Each structure stands twice: as C-alpha cells, then as structure tokens.
Amino acid sequence: MKVMKFGGTSVGTPERMKKVAGLVTRSGEPTFLVLSAMSGTTNSLLEISDYLFKKNSDGANETINLLEKKYFAHAEELFTTEASKTETLQFMREEFDYMRSFTKDLFTSFEQKSIVAQGEILSTNMMYNYMREQGIDAVLLSALDFMRTDKNGEPDTQYIRKKLNAILDANEGHQVYITQGFICRNTYGEVDNLLRGGSDYTASLVGAALGAEEIQIWTDIDGMHNNDPRVVEHTESVKRLNFEEAAELAYFGAKILHPTCIQPAKYADIPVRLLNTMDPDAEGTTIDNVTMRGTIKAVAAKDNIIAIKIKSSRMLLATGFLRKVFEIFESYQTPIDMVCTSEVGVSVTIDNAKHLQEIVDELKKYGKVTVDNDMCIICIVGDLDWSNLGFETLATEAMKDIPVRMISYGGSNYNISFLVKANDKRRALENLNKKIFNQ
C-alpha cells in the first residue's frame, strides 16, 4: 500500500478535487489518502476562533456564514447526482451549526482546536462522497480514532500503529482509505493537532505505522528545487535527496516540507516522494536513506535571522561559560540556529525575537553583547563530508564579494552555512547558483 497526501491547494476547487480522485485511483493499487483542509479554510476557522475568544458572536457568525456559502458552492459544482449532493450538504449544515453552537457558551483553547479540526473533516467527507458517486470503493476513517499524542505532545507511535492496523483489519479489501491530516487527540482524549508539518506529518506517521511501500506528498510545486525559485531564475527540481539533506533544506528555508514530518519515514526506511498536483507526470523529488557521494544538491535561505555576539575576556579558559550562555536561551525557549566560538567570545543566531530583550539583558552579566538584526542564513546542502576536498572552497569562492558575518561548517556532514545581511541574500543565492550549478 502507498500513502498519498494532498495539501489544501490541491483540493481547493471542485476541479482540483476531481483531479485528486483521478490521481489516487489511476494505479489501481490500494491507497491510503490523507487530505488537508481546503485552501484558506484553516485561516477562516482561526478567525472564527478569535472572534469567539473576544466574545464577538456577530463577527464569528458572519465568518461562519461566508465559509458555509463557499462550501455549499463547492459541493454544488462537485457532485452530479442529487443524492450525493443532498447527503453532503446535510453533513455541511450539521458541521456549520456545530460551529455556531460555540457562540452561545464560554470559549476555551479546547474548543478552538475542535473548531480548527472541522476543515479536514469537511474536505475528507466531500472527497469520500465524491469517490462513492464515481463508483470508487472508498472508506472514510476518522484520524481521531487512531492519531494520538502522548503527554509530551509527541505522536504516540505505538498507539497509532496498533489502532490503525486494527482499523484496517476491520475494513479489509477497499481500494481507497481516506483520513484527515493534521488533527489528532491528545493523551487526555481531547481534540488536538500535530502542529509541525501538519498533514505531511500525518502521512509520514501513517506510512510508518502501515509499513507502506512509499509516501507521496502532493503540492503545487514539482519537488524541492536546487535554489529558491522566488529569488533566482533557472532553478531545477532536485531528483533525489537523503533524509538528512531534505531536513537541512526544510529547516533552512525550503518551505515545501517541515523537517520534523519526515522523521517517521526515515526511521521506517520508507521513501518519500514530493510531487506536483498541477503537473502529475513531473518526476518530483525522492527522499530516502541513500546518500549520493560527493554531490552538492541545493541552496536555501532562511530569513529574519538575528545574530547575537557575547564577548568576554573572562571566557578564556573559563569552564561553564558556554553552558551559562545556552541556558539563557533555553530558559526563554528560544532555539539557536548557528554557533561560532573563539577564545574570547561566542556568536549565535536565532529566528525568534519574542524574548530578545530579556535574553540580551541576561547575557550582559557575562560580557559585552552586540545584536545584528535583518540577517539571513544561506545554506549549501549535499554530501559535504570534510573528506570531499574542495567543496568548502567552491562555496567560499562564490561568496567572495559578499560580507559574511558567520560561517558554520563541520557541525553536519550535509551543510555549510553563511550568515549575511538580508539585502545581500539575492546576490548570494545568484552567485552560488552560477558557481555550483553553472546556471
């Protein structure tokens, strides 16, 4: 069995939803289908939740009515038989009435997650009814019956595997199994969500639980590119990446994939393919555990970076200095991206300014602190093991005319990172494109 996940853009119109149904069934093989909410729906549901938190029932009801109208129009165009249309519209009315019920009571974060979950519930119901109308042997499974997080908010993989396989054993022989991405229950049984990676994470967890032959992530772009196509011309999709390379690219700016969501597939040794719903015959990108030795795969950029330098002569030979510095960032739950040290100082980068002032105030106890805003991390990804002579030289030559604040190399065998000013980003990406990819 293969797992196919389609994002919100892929199911955003009736025509695209029909296309998805065709893609899912064209191989004739049993398929597990994971769907996101229709594009724009989650934002609308969050807006509804915000009105409810603010006790503005009129604003919430108006937004609910607009969203309901959009879905009714979608269903009218999607279905050809009155029976399927009537059944789906009735389900939708019940869902939107459920949302309206929250305007009469106290609204909490638990209710908010229940509201947000309705997007995936609506999209999967429509797809299920459409497939049945087309004579496709499909079954709709609720992710809330098997997708669960533990007390730390992490997926409970043993529970997921046990429950999902039991559900499939009770529903043998169908061509398509449909479920919702993103949503789950927490350890207390409350409706929750997976946060990082959303529906991609669901697909990876399902694939690992079932021992799938392949996990396909369908979006509106043909895989990961070797550079940022929004900034650089003549980019190409990368045909193959290993999981480490894909995670580096995802973390450092390739928004097509969240770095966390492919971990279950990596550990289960299941290949992940990134494919384009708008161009289904494009090769896309395959991600697996195979390393192509001695190759640079891609360049990515991460924006909105802040560099912090702590300089202190007391650091020389002082044990515990770095520990004290890192504990400050940990206490404010602020992750660090890059780290560079010398005998008398340490420089780090962060991408979250929420607690910047508090962090700087704490760091001033240990030395002089300098902050550089509006920075950008440029990351070169591939098999960059130190035994591959010349790769670091190739990268630095491309950056020779660009001021570099920090360089990180050696922390991973898969990337070299440069910290530059944000207004030098375009030039850095273009120079690397010419030097590395001859484009």
N, C-alpha and C positions, 0 to 999 in steps of 0.2 A: 504494500500500500504506500502511496505517496501522499504528502501533505501539501496543500496549496493554500496560501494566504493571499487575500486581496484587500488592498487598502481602500480608504474612503473615496479617493478619486476614481478608482476602478469600478465602484458601484454607485457613483454619484449621479448617474442619469439612467432612465429606463433602458436606453440603447446600450449603455455600458454593462448594465446588469445582465442583459440578454447575451452580450458578448462573453461575459464571465461564465455563464452557464454552458456556452458552447466550448470554451477552453477547458472547462473542468471535465467534460464528457467526451472530448474528441479522441482520447486514447482508448476509451472503453475499459480502462482499469479501475478497480476500486479506489476511491479517492476520499480523503478527509479534508473538508473545506472549512477554512477559518476566515470569517469576514469581520471587517471593521464596520463602524457606523458610516453612513453616507457622508460625504464631504460636507463640512460646515455644521453637521448635527451636534457634535460634542461641544463646539463653541456656543451654540444656541442653548444647549442644556445647562452649561455652566452659567450662562447669562440668566436663565430661569432661576437657577440655584441662588445666584447673587441677589436677585430681586426678593426671593423668599427669605434669605438671611436678613435683608433690610426691611422685612415685613411690608414690602410693596406688592400686594397681591394683584393690583391692577397691571403693573408692569410685567409680572410673571404671567398673568393670564393672556395679555396681549402677545407676548413672545410665544407662548404655547399655541395660541390660535394661528399665528403666522407659520409656525413649524408644522402644525397639523394640516394646514392648507397645502403646504409644499408636498407633504407625504401623500395626501389624497390625490393630488395632481399626478404624482409619480405612479401611484397604483392604477389610476385611470388609463394611463398610457402603457403600462407594463403588461396588463392582462388583456386577453382577448375573449375569454369566456365570462359570463355574468357570475357563474358560481364561484370562480376563483377570486374575482373582483369583490364580490359581496363578502366572502369569508375574510379577505384581507382587510377590507375597510372596517368591518366589525371589530377585528382584532385591534386595528389602529385606534378606533374610537375608545375602546377599553383602556388602551395604553395612555392616551392623552387625558382621559378622565382620571386615570390614576395620578398623573402629574398634577392635575387641577386640585386633587384632594389635599395636596400639601399646602394649599393657600389658606386652609382653614385651621391649621394646627401649628404648634411650635416646630420650627425647622432646625435640624441639627446636621452635623457632618455626616452622620449615618444616613440620613435621608438624602443628603446631597449625592452620595455615591449611588444610592438607589436610582435617583433621577438620571445621573450621567450614564448608568448602565442601560437605559432604555434605547439608546441609539443602536447598539449592537443587537439588542433583542428585536427591534423593528426591522433592521436590514436582513437578518437571518430568516425572519418569518416571511418576508417578501420573497426572498430567494427560494426558500423551501416551497412556498405555494406556486411560484412560477415554474420551478422544475417539475412539480407534480402535474401542473397544467400541460407541460410539454411531454408528459409520459415518461419522465426520468424517475428511476427508482431511488428516491432520496429519503432520508430520515433526519429529523431535526433533534439534536441533542443539546441540552442546556449546559453551558460551561459551569453554571452554578452548582451542578450535580457532581462535578469531579475536579474542578480547578480550585485549589485552596492554598493559602499561605500559612506559614507557621507563626509562632509568637514573635519572631523577629521580622515579620513581614516578607520573608523569602518564600519562594514556592516550595511547598511540601511535596517533593518529587516522589517519595514512596507512596503517599496517599494518592497522588494524581495517577501514578502507574496502576495501582491496584484498582481504583474506582473506574478509571477509563476502560481498562481491559475487561472488567466485569460488565460494563455497559455495552461494549461492543460484542461480547459473547452473547448477551441477551438480544442483540439486534444484528445477528449474522446475515450475510447474503445481500446486503444493499449495495448499490453502485456508488452512491454519494452519501457521506456522513457530513452534516453541516453543524457548525457550532460558532459561538461568539468569541471573538478575540477580546483581549483587554480585561474583561470582567472576571471576577472570581469571588470566593468567600474567604474571610479571614478565619483565624483559628477559633473564633467565637461564633462562627456561622453567619456573621453579618455580611451583606453585600459589600464588596471592596473592588479594587482594581490592581493590576500588576505594575502600574506606573511605567518603569523603564522599558522602553521598547514596545509597550502595549501589545497589539495584536501579533507583531513579529515574535514576541516572547511566548505568547500562547502557542503559535505554530511550532516553535522550537521545542517547547515542553511537550506538546502532543507528539511530535515526531520521535523524541527521545523515549517517551513512555510506550509508544507502539513499536519501536524498532523499525521505523519507516525506511524505505529504500532511498528517499530523497525528500527534502523540504524545499518548496518553491515559494519565494516571496515576490509577489507581483505588484509592481508600482507603475508610475508613469514615466520611467526613465530606464534605458537599457543597461542596467547594472551600474557598478562603480566605475567612474572614469579615472583616467590617469592624471587628471588635473581638474580644477574647478571650472566647469563649462560656463558658469555665470561670469567668470572673470577672464578666462583665457580662450582664445579661438583654437580650433583644430584639435580638440581633445578626443580621446578614443576610450571606449569601454575596455576595462581590464578583463581578459578572458578567464584568468584563474588567480586566486589568492588562497593562501592558507589562513586558518582561523586567526592566527596571531596578527598577520598583516591586515586582515579585514578589521579586527578590533582596533588596531592602531589608527587606521584611516577613519573609522567611525568616530573614535574619540577625538581625533584632531580635525574634525570638520566635515567629513563625508556624511551628510545628514540622512542619506538613504537608509542607514542601518544604525541601531543603537548597539554599542559594544557589548552590553550585558546579554542581549537577547539571543546571541548565537552560542553562548556557552553550553547550554544543554546539548545542542547538536554536536559541538566539538567533543565533549566528553563521551557521547554515544557514538562518535565516529560516523555521523550521518552527513553527507554533503548537502550544502545549502546553495540553491541557485537563485540569483536575483534576475528577474525577467520583467519585460515591459508589456503591460496590457495593451498599449496602443500599437505595439509592433511585436506581436507574439512569436514571430519567426526569427527575431533577433537572438543571437547567441547568449547575450547577457553575461553575467559573471558567475562562475562556480567557485564556491568556498569549501575547502576540505582540509584535511590534515597533511597534505602533500606539500613539501617545500621545493620550489624550483630554485636550484642553487645558483648563486651569483647573478641575480637579476634585480634591478630596481623596478618596482611595479607602478608607483604612483606618487603624487604630491598632493598634500591637503593643507588647508589653512584654518586655524581656529582664531576667531575674532574676540574682541572685548576682553583682552588679557591685561592684567595689572602685574607689574614687576615690583618686588619689594627687596631692597638690599639692606642687610644689617651688618654694619662694620664695627668691629671692636678689637682693640689690641689685646684685650683680656682673653680673646678666643684662643690665642696661641698656646698650645699645649694644655688647654683647659678642658678636662673631661666633663661631659654632661652639657656642654654648650648647645650642641645641635638638638639634643633631647628637649631642652627647655624651649628652644625656638619652635620645634614641631608640636610640642604640647600646647602651645598657644593657639596654633591653627586648629588643632584637634578640639580644643575646648569650645571653639566657636563653630565647629562642624564645617570648616572651610577646607576643601581638598586642595592639594598642591599639584600643579602640572609638571613644572620643570624645577630642578635644583642644581645649582653650581656653587662650589665652595672653594675658598682659598685659605691661606694661613690666618688671615685676619677678618674674614667675612664670609657671609653666605647670601646668595641671591635666590629667590624663589618666585614663581608666578602663580597667580590664582585667577579664576574667571568669575568669581562671585564677590561683589563689593559690599554685600549686605552688612558685614561686620568689620569693614576695612578700618574704620577709625578706632574701634576698640582693639583690634589686632595691633595696629601701629602704636597705640598708647602702651600696650603690654610689652612690645618689642623694645621700646625706648629704655626699658630697665636694663637692657643688656648691651646697648650700643647705639650708634648713630643710624637712623633709619631714613632711607631715601625711597620714594614711591614714584614710579613711572606709569602713567595711565595711557590709554589708547595704543596698546601694543597688540601684536599679532604673532602667533606661533606658526611657523612654516615647517611642515613635517615631510621628510622624504622617507618613503616606506618600501621595503623589499628585503631580500636576503643580504643584510648589511653586516654580517659577522666580520669581526676585525681581521680574519684571515683573507677576506676578499680585498686584495690590495687595490688602492686607487679610488674606491667608491667615495670616501670622505673628501678626497681631493677634488673629485668631479663636482661634488656638491658645493664645496667652498669656492671653487673657481667660478661657478655660476653666481655666487653671492658676492663676488669681489668688489663690486661697485655699490653695494648696499650696506649701510651701517647696521651692524649686528650687536645687539645688547647682550645676548647669551647664546651659548651653543651647548647642546646636550647630546652626547654620543657615548655609547657603551652601557647604558642602563638597560638597553634591549638590543637584541640581535636584529631588530626589524625596523629601527628608525633612527634618523639623525634629525634633530630639531633645532631651528634657529628662531630667536626672538628678535623681531624687528618692529619698527614703528608701523602703525596701521596704514599710514599713507604710502608706505613702501611695499605693501602687500602685492599689488598688481604687478609691479616691476619684478619683484622676487619670483612670483609664480611664472611670469613670462620668460625670465632668464633661465629658470630651471627647466621649463618646457623645451627651450631651444637646446640647452646643453645636454640634457639627459635623453630626451625623446626625439631630438632633431626636428622639432615642429615649431 
